[in-house]
Amino acid sequence: MKECPLSVISRTSLALAAALALAGTPALAASNATASISAVSFTLFDLNASDSLPASLSFSSGSSASYAYASGLTDSDIANSLGATTSASLGAPFTSVSGATSALGAQGSAAVSGGDGSGIWLTADGQGVFAASVDIGAWTGVVMELTYSGTATTTVGQFANFGEAALSSASVNLNVYSDVGMENHNASRQLYASSVWTGSGYTGQDLSFSGTIRLTYANLSDSALTGFYTAAAYAYATSAVPVPEPATAGLMLLGLAGVAGLARRRR
C-alpha cells in the first residue's frame, strides 16, 4: 500500500519540531561540590622536660554541628559533644544540600541542577563542623592533623555574563588567648571550579583534591593557655539556566507554522 503523503508530512513535522525544540533549548546548567574531613588527630610534645610537667591538651564545651542552606531555606542539627553524629539536609526545587558529622569525620555537599528556566540564580551550601574550648598545658607543643577530600564541578561554566561556581573547603582553626592578646592559627585547603575559556566559548570544570592538613602550635610559657578549636568541611554551589533568546523562540514557531501550512496544502 502506498503511504499517504499527509502521514509523511506529519512525521516530518514532528521530527522538525523536535529538532527545532532541541536547538532552541539551552543546555541545562549544573554545579555541585562535596567536602569531607576525617582522621582528625592531636599529637603532643613536651617542650620542657625539666619542669616535670607533662604535655597536655584537654577539651571542654565541645560540640558538633551540621548546616544546610538552599533557596532561602535552612536546616541544622547540633549536638553537645565533640565527634557526635549530626545531620542536616534540604531538597528544595533544583537544589540538594546536606551536612553531617560523626566520630569518623565531617561532610558537606551542595548541588544546583537545572535551574527554573527564568534565569534566576540558585545557591546552596552545606557543612559539618566540630568546635570546642581547649586548654593547652605549659610548654606543650600540639600538632593537629586531618585528612581531607573534595570535588567541585560546573557544567556550562558561564552564560549571560555570569559564571557558575562550586567550592569545596576543609579547614582547621585554633584561637589561643594569652596575656598579650589573641593568636589565630589556621590551615585550610580550597578547591574552586568556575569556567574556562576554550578560545571560542566557555566550558565548565570538573575538579577534585585530597590530602592532609597539618596545623602546629607551641605554648612556650609556664602557664596553661585557653583557646577555641574548630574543624570544618564546607561545600558551596551556584548555577542557573539561561532564558531562551526571543529570536530563537520566534524562529522555532515560524518553522512549525510553515510545515503546518504545507501539510494543509497537500490535503
Order of alpha helices (4+ residues) and beta strands (2+ residues): alpha-beta-beta-beta-beta-beta-beta-beta-beta-beta-beta-beta-beta-beta-beta-beta-beta-alpha
